[in-house]
Amino acid sequence: MSSKLMRGTAVLTAGTLLSKILGILYVIPFYWIAGGEQATILYQYGYVPYQIFLNIATAGVPLAVAKYISKYNSLNEYALSQRLYRSSTYLMIFTGIVSFLIMYIFAPILAGMQEVSGGTSIEDITTVIRAVSFALLIIPVMSLLRGYFQGFHSMGPSAVSQVIEQIARIVFLLASTYIVLHLIGGSLVTAMSLATFAAFVGAFFSLICLIWYYRKRKPGIQKMIAGSDNKLRVSTFHLLKEISISAVPFIIVGMAMSLYQQIDLFTFARVLTYDGMDGKTAEDLLSIFNFSVQKIIMIPGTLALAFSMTLVPLVAASFHKGRIREVHHHLTAVFQVLLFLVVPACLGIALLADPLYTIFYGYNADGSMLLQFFAPFSIFFSLFSVTAAILQGIDEQRYTVLSLLLGLLTKSVLQMPLILLLGAKGGALATGLGYIVSVVFTIFIIKKYAKYSFKYLLRRLLLILGISAVMLLSVWIIYHGLILFLNPHARLTALVIVFVAAGFGAYIYAFLAAKAGLLNYILGNRMYKIRKKLHLI
């Protein structure tokens, strides 16, 4: 595997993974401080639309800038890269302000589109939406600076700033929610408004971190610019046009999960109430699926996001130099590592759904059921993140957009009939089928335009599935042995069950992978000592 790919992936994966782990773990105290589903659904009513507006505000420019800075740097046109960054900064300031104004002014209309009869009021939803909209003023510029560093294949600043952003956001979110609800006796709406406003606080501290990195590295960047060839003559208008065309797919892909969640916010609870369920119960189920379950299944998806963020500049650089074999090498390496990690993780989450959900939120039969049902589908979300990034790296952006639109169309068409047929499971199934359609389409396009054969990966996938099946059988036996003595519906004993069963499963999986020769390829020779200590060789 390319050392540059592994080095960049390792740094960004570590930062993203830590950030996502914090983003998962905070929901445990937040859920109990805020008071359960009625709080988290109010949070979602504001936060999911904000994610969509944020993607529109950034317009996919940060990742597009990373792609083109990587391209121009590989051609020794550092001055052009710097001009591209400056122009993009002005663009991000403008789109951030416009997006903020639109979201703030039209918050009542958006709230009305999400309201459920007998559920949360339009006024309360409006207040939360307006509170989170302020983050749009700062995050576009902050995200652009991350893209700038990634274009130089420098993943450290992005990784560190992500962690700082998450820590600042979580501290403010938990502290403000606790103070409002438990110290001064404030309303749930006020608490959730401050919880969503935490996005602004986190972004502010992240921006300070990135500016520090930029000032520290500015002398080195100036030296690169001084040695630039300056042979390319490209107008500022052409630069902005180039990144705008490239950015559209980044907007769409960045909004993927938020768009699926927004469809659920518009339709999930309404279909359930149409079928006879009361508004509060329907909102509780929506909160469980849209917030609680999806927080847990994003754990393995974190790896996919980290890989896709690192992959775009590297694939773009190799592709524009005409090094197709190098592109194929990158793709094989990333796909294989991704499948090796994500497949067993998602299947393991499904098997241990009952105690896992209990650890995070307390026992809830509906929550455990939805987590178990939906977890395997998260494999396809991870694959979509990576395949979409690949299409962008090989300049086939139009198919990225089409693939997501096909998935969203599948979700929209199947949502109501599946919910009426299967209840809450129907919404999860509609989402899963949507991602499957998108992944199948992107794989077909990669095969056609990158001339990439998936035969080798298919053989590896079959091997991974075989090893995972043995691992799952072992974990199933351990799990059912443990629940004879331990209660999976009590938080402390559920933690013991998951720790023992998952640890045993991970060891069995690694042992079998080593015996099959798969672990040696994944970890490489430098991991020899670790494998020896674990008795895997």
Secondary structure, DSSP 4 states (H G I P E B T S, - for coil): --HHHHHHHHHHHHHHHHHHHHHHHTHHHHHHHHTSHHHHHHHHHHHHHHHHHHHHHHTTHHHHHHHHHHHHHHTT-HHHHHHHHHHHHHHHHHHHHHHHHHHHHTHHHHHHHH--TTSS-HHHHHHHHHHHHGGGGTHHHHHHHHHHHHHTT--HHHHHHHHHHHHHHHHHHHHHHHIIIIIS---HHHHHHHHHHHHHHHHHHHHHHHHHHHHHHHHHHHHHHHT--------HHHHHHHHHHHHHHHHHHHTHHHHHHHHHHHHHHHHHHHTT--HHHHHHHHHIIIIIIHHHHHHHHHHHHHHHHHHHHHHHHHHHTT-HHHHHHHHHHHHHHHHHHHHHHHHHHHHTHHHHHHHHH---HHHHHHHHHHGGGHHHHHHHHHHHHHHHHTT-HHHHHHHHHHHHHHHHHHHHHHHHHHTHHHHHHHHHHHHHHHHHHHHHHHHHHS----HHHHHHHHHHHHHHHHHHHHHHHHHHHHTTTS-TTSHHHHHHHHHHHHHHHHHHHHHHHHHTTHHHHHH-GGGHHHHHHTT--
